[in-house]
Amino acid sequence: MKFRPLHDRVVVKRIEAEEKTAGGIIIPDTAREKPQQGEVVAVGPGGRDEAGKLVPIDLQVGDRVLFGKWSGTEVKIDDTEYLIMKENDVMGVLVESGASRKAA
């Protein structure tokens, strides 16, 4: 099944957190917090401004993003869990060092 978000919403798949700490301690599932990083898997066309003009979304499919702990709505599609959130719930895009993004 495919899912296309509407307006200024994005679909994010969480990136699983590490199972060990930097010191090598294994963290059990029950104590592990949900990750606040994810990969954008779908984006809507954008929101509308006061004049009704379409304002495109700055995010692209494949972007790795940071979001708030309680952001978005969890949904399950084809046995895979996703978060659907508004673009303004995303705090930023993670960019690998040395990589640059084309200006729009």
Residue pairs with C-beta under 8 A, 6 or more apart in sequence:
1 77
1 78
3 11
3 42
3 77
3 82
4 42
4 44
5 11
5 42
5 43
5 44
5 84
6 44
6 45
7 44
7 45
7 46
7 47
7 48
8 44
8 46
8 47
8 55
8 57
8 86
8 87
8 88
9 43
9 44
9 84
9 85
9 86
9 87
10 40
10 42
10 43
10 44
10 57
10 59
10 84
10 85
10 86
10 87
10 90
11 40
11 41
11 42
11 43
11 82
11 83
11 84
12 38
12 39
12 40
12 41
12 65
12 67
12 72
12 82
12 83
12 84
12 85
12 90
13 38
13 39
13 41
13 80
13 81
13 82
13 83
14 34
14 35
14 37
14 38
14 81
14 83
15 35
15 37
15 38
15 39
15 64
16 35
17 32
17 33
17 34
17 35
18 27
19 26
19 27
19 32
20 26
20 27
21 27
33 69
34 69
36 66
36 67
36 68
36 69
37 64
37 65
37 66
37 67
37 94
38 64
38 65
38 67
38 83
39 62
39 63
39 64
39 65
40 59
40 60
40 61
40 62
40 63
40 64
40 65
41 61
41 82
42 61
43 57
43 59
43 60
43 61
44 57
45 54
45 56
45 57
46 54
46 55
46 56
46 57
47 54
47 55
47 57
47 87
48 54
48 55
49 55
57 87
58 87
58 104
59 65
59 87
59 90
59 93
63 93
64 93
64 94
65 90
65 91
65 92
65 93
65 94
66 90
66 91
66 92
66 93
66 94
67 83
67 85
67 89
67 90
67 91
68 89
68 91
71 83
71 85
71 89
71 90
72 83
72 84
72 85
72 89
73 83
73 84
73 85
74 81
74 82
74 83
75 81
75 82
75 83
75 84
76 82
93 101
95 101
